[in-house]
Structure formats: C-alpha cells, structure tokens
Amino acid sequence: MLKIMTSIITLYCLILSNIVIASSDKVQWSYDGHEGPANWGALSKNYDTCKSGQYQSPIDINSTTTAKLANIKFNYLDAPIDLINNGHTIQMNYAKGSTLVVGGKTYRLLQFHFHSPSEHHVNGKPYDMVAHLVHQADDGQLGVIGIMMKVGNSNPVIDAIWSHMPKNAGDHNNVNSTINVAKLLPANHNYFNYSGSLTTPPCSEGVNWMVLQTPIEVSAEQVASFANIFKKNVRPIQPLHSRKIHMSN
C-alpha cells in the first residue's frame, strides 16, 4: 500500500509540474529534429512507451460508436492565474478544490495547457487550437478534457490568460487575479471518449480522454499570439489499433 501511495503522489507532482519524467532523467525532448516525436522512444528507457505503446494519443476521431456515456459533472472553482512557459506550452497550474465527476469517479483538476493546432483531429482535420485540462483520480488515473477551438470571436478567458502569458521558456507569472476555466467550456458537454496516453514523453497510457464535441471560438489574433511563441507543439496522429471511440449523444 505504501508503494502504491508513493507512486500516486510522485505521478501527481510530475504532472503538476509538467515535467513528466523520472526525477533523475534529464533527457530533453522537442517537437522536431533528433529530439522530435519520431525519436522520443529512443531518447530514454523511460520514454519507451512512446514507440511501443498500443494505446497512444493523439488520434484521428473518424470512426465512432454512439453510446450512453455518463454525463460529465464539472465542479470548477475560481483560481489565481498561475502561468508557466515550460518551453513546450503555456500551462496554468490550477489551485486545489476543482473537480469533475464522470461515471461515479472524481478527478481533481491539476492544470491546463494549450496546443496549436489541436493534437486530436476530427474526421481528418485539426482545429485551430485546443486546451487540455489534466485531472487525476484518487487511484492515480489521469482524465483529460479536450476543448477544441476554432477561429471566430475573441474569447475573454483566453484574453485574461494571454495578457499575462510568459513569453520565454522558464518564465513564471503568478498574478493577483482569478479566472474560472468553466467559462472555457462549450454549452454542450457531449464528448468523444477513448483510452489513450499522454501526448508528451513518457507517453504513459491509461489516460481517460474526453474530447468535447463542440468547439469554442477564439480569434485569429489569439491563435497567432500563441503560435508566435510555440512554432510547433503538436505530436503527430497515432494509430488507433483495436481501440473503439465512443461518442455521447
């Protein structure tokens, strides 16, 4: 039991800091060149799942099965704006207390971050940007909400975050104002669901992916502000293998 609890606590800390590698592993990775996705699995033994895993993410959501999926109950609280540029994305570490419940299981919100374009595709096409909301249950399982974003009207929540966006890798902005990530959610909470992985090394599997079907709008300027800092932060689409993608209705 002690070993199990220690493992859960360790994973929590690693995900929260977005340095999801063993504490002694200093291996650098990136989104192109020798350290890019095609070579992640060879950079470290801790990254082996990136090349050997059969349940990897992201995927192209192009073949779904309609199912009576459990509704997602979001219980998100206001939280101080706490932003980190970790060299791969802009991440907001979320204050304790916010959760979601799905299928009777509670997941605690740890952090959310962004990719542009979206890592998951829908019917072969990415969206302009995506937010990944990373949660963890008491048993250690990760649950990630994907909020797809398309170019349209400016989004006030993104404005609030971007106005304090750390521009350089390693910069950390802790701001004396709050946001509630619930305001990023679309009105319709129907979602695609499948078992996948982290989309960054070590590509750990067993992640409960819940990609919301309805995109929200962000402006072209908001997308450009992020893309100007992170020229490339998307892992290529991974094989589905034998997995099924369920779609709520």
C-alpha positions, 0 to 999 in steps of 0.5 A: 500500500505504501508503494502504491501511495508513493507512486500516486503522489510522485505521478501527481507532482510530475504532472503538476509540474509538467515535467513528466519524467523520472526525477533523475532523467534529464533527457530533453525532448522537442517537437522536431529534429533528433529530439522530435516525436519520431525519436522520443522512444529512443531518447530514454528507457523511460520514454519507451512507451512512446514507440511501443505503446498500443494505446497512444494519443493523439488520434484521428476521431473518424470512426465512432460508436454512439453510446450512453456515456455518463454525463460529465459533472464539472465542479470548477472553482475560481483560481489565481492565474498561475502561468508557466512557459515550460518551453513546450506550452503555456500551462496554468497550474490550477489551485486545489478544490476543482473537480469533475465527476464522470461515471461515479469517479472524481478527478481533481483538476491539476492544470491546463495547457494549450496546443496549436493546432489541436493534437486530436483531429476530427474526421481528418482535420485539426482545429485551430487550437485546443486546451487540455485540462489534466485531472487525476483520480484518487487511484492515480488515473489521469482524465483529460478534457479536450476543448477544441477551438476554432477561429471566430470571436475573441474569447475573454478567458483566453484574453485574461490568460494571454495578457499575462502569458510568459513569453520565454521558456522558464518564465513564471507569472503568478498574478493577483487575479482569478479566472474560472476555466468553466467559462472555457467550456462549450454549452454542450458537454457531449464528448468523444471518449477513448483510452489513450496516453499522454501526448508528451514523453513518457507517453504513459497510457491509461489516460481517460480522454474526453474530447468535447464535441463542440468547439469554442471560438477564439480569434485569429489574433489569439491563435497567432499570439500563441503560435508566435511563441510555440512554432510547433507543439503538436505530436503527430496522429497515432494509430488507433489499433483495436481501440473503439471511440465512443461518442455521447449523444 
